[in-house]
Amino acid sequence: MTDPLRIPGHLVAPDPGWTTSADVIVVGSGIAGLTTALRLRQRVDRVLLVTKTVLSEGSTQWAQGGIAAALDPADSPQEHLHDTLVAGCGICDVEAVTALVHEGPARVHELVALGAEFDLDADGELKLTREGGHHRDRIAHAGGDATGKEISRALIAALRRVQDDPGIEVIEHALVVDLLQDDGARVCGVTLHVIGEGQMDGVGAAWARAVVLATGGLGQVYSATTNPSVATGDGMAAALRAGATLADVEFVQFHPTVLWLGPGSSGQQPLISEAVRGEGAFLVDNQGVRFMEGIHPLADLAPRDVVARAIVDRMRQTGTDHVYLDARHLGAGFLEERFPSIVARCRELGFDPATDLLPVAPAQHYASGGARTDLHGRTTLEGLYACGEVSCTGVHGANRLASNSLLEGLVFAHRIADDISSRLARGELPPGKPGAPQGIPALLAATHRARVQAAMTAGSGAVRSRESLAQTAATLLSLYDHGPSHDPGPQSWETTNLLHIGQVLTHAAALREETRGGHVRSDFPELDDEHWRGHLLVTRGPDGSVTTTFEPVKTVEPA
Ligand SMILES: Cc1cc2nc3c(=O)[nH]c(=O)nc-3n(C[C@H](O)[C@H](O)[C@H](O)COP(=O)(O)OP(=O)(O)OC[C@H]3O[C@@H](n4cnc5c(N)ncnc54)[C@H](O)[C@@H]3O)c2cc1C
């Protein structure tokens, strides 16, 4: 399929005023970037880690529930694989999931050895809980509901221990604008904007033999999301503009239980982890009816897409904009011990989970798609890797299984670091010479950000239709009529990235005429395996036109 959609070639930015170089550049400091950089550091001479704000910022530190792995002797990778494939609605890449579930337990143990302090039981074993879609207790957690914070702390501490080493350089407040490519389109560095001192201030160029994008998700493309403000899809948008293939971008997970703070609340919203339902909380509507029973055998612990859709249906039937989570029977003592951060945040906002029903509604939470990679994290562009939420390894299919994303970051970071280091040792990935930027530059003024978000939420959000998607596509396209902004900077670069990602997401969502996982079409409410069991691959060509191809799912039977 060749479609009329066009995406500009790069962002308007000042010419680089300085240059630096490394063997490998890692962009982002969540679980994916930190793990990749730490492992590369043991094998490669010069690693440069750059991150948009401070090291700890990103979705990783917000992760509550935990990290999934078959760690209980009664559990098995095979069962974890099964649950992941079911949640992914028939389009997971079985080989990628196999790598995830088999390598996962060792990676979690390594994280513990590195210093991450997970919650332990009386025998000193990892305490494991259950979340939606899992048939076993296999979620390891830390600080009750502060798993991401502890993982981030441990990884940053490990980085600090080696940071004086000349083999690794870390630059904070460094926003990657675009990728640098040689005349053969091979990626050989990045342009980046650094708020720094001395030589590295303003826009510069960093050259490398390989670039690893670990820039996280795109939640800010919607008005309400659980993602932090740095999640503006920058890496995905830069990869798209450079010609890398994106896959499965239409599959966006809306978390069912985000605290509802009233109409018009925007930006990052407080999440009530699925683990609260895992411990026995349940959903009720405004009449107090437990509506999940009978909808799915796992009832309140059904996969996220099922619960989110059931909530949207219930809200429509009852004419409300939220439902309620009832955790009162769990008791103040248990809730405070098991979910200290969630309880504290709710109380700050005026709700006590021990005594009040909590108003909740779905909000954007996770991007299942991204820059398409193989089993080594290689994208379709030579020299470019993607790891973590920015990537599409195929492990999540149409819907991520709860707590599989931290694990994906860990497992594939190792794979990427091993692949790059062995290729460098073999003399592959030679240094490249960046050519001139290709295509028309673009820049949308930061003042349009709320318009992008409102259009995406209205038409390309939790429930979509042909009409709603067409309206969103038209609104996004009309933003180009304002002409390019002449004010390049972090805000306008991020806003333009949101526009570009919003456009391709909406485009893919309009093409997929079925409902599957995180892609819900009110006009095509059924799953359609005959026509749609596969992936939409989106690639920008050198002339700016976007080509979308459908790739049927690989028929690899699980071992
Ligand atoms: C509230 C919440 C709860 C969650 N709970 C869980 C859970 O319990 N279990 C689970 O498995 N998953 C959970 N997730 C999802 C999981 O946290 C993320 O998918 C995962 O942490 C992503 O890791 P990452 O390293 O890919 O990206 P991130 O942790 O988001 O890191 C991205 C990094 O890239 C940087 N960056 C972005 N753009 C640029 C740029 N242009 N230039 C330079 N740097 C850039 C950011 O600043 C950041 O450092 C949760 C997510 C949220 C938001």
The ligand as an ORCA input file, in Angstrom:
! r2SCAN-3c Opt
* xyz 0 1
  C       3.201      4.907     35.784
  C       3.831      3.728     35.071
  C       3.827      2.486     35.675
  C       4.426      1.395     35.025
  N       4.484      0.186     35.667
  C       5.164     -0.834     35.090
  C       5.381     -2.050     35.781
  O       4.976     -2.217     36.926
  N       6.077     -3.032     35.147
  C       6.558     -2.894     33.876
  O       7.184     -3.822     33.343
  N       6.370     -1.735     33.208
  C       5.704     -0.704     33.783
  N       5.551      0.467     33.106
  C       6.144      0.606     31.778
  C       7.650      0.732     31.937
  O       7.929      1.549     33.046
  C       8.286      1.336     30.698
  O       7.818      0.723     29.540
  C       9.798      1.170     30.765
  O      10.287      1.683     31.978
  C      10.442      1.854     29.589
  O      11.816      1.863     29.801
  P      12.750      2.576     28.741
  O      14.117      2.478     29.277
  O      12.451      2.033     27.412
  O      12.221      4.086     28.713
  P      12.174      5.201     29.861
  O      12.336      4.644     31.206
  O      10.953      6.007     29.599
  O      13.454      6.059     29.547
  C      13.540      6.826     28.370
  C      14.738      7.730     28.501
  O      14.989      8.396     27.274
  C      15.194      9.775     27.522
  N      14.867     10.503     26.296
  C      13.671     10.613     25.688
  N      13.779     11.353     24.580
  C      15.079     11.725     24.483
  C      15.816     12.525     23.578
  N      15.236     13.129     22.523
  N      17.134     12.708     23.801
  C      17.760     12.147     24.870
  N      17.101     11.387     25.762
  C      15.780     11.179     25.570
  C      14.299     10.064     28.700
  O      14.648     11.260     29.338
  C      14.572      8.824     29.537
  O      15.782      8.940     30.237
  C       4.974      1.562     33.732
  C       4.969      2.816     33.127
  C       4.411      3.896     33.788
  C       4.443      5.234     33.125
*
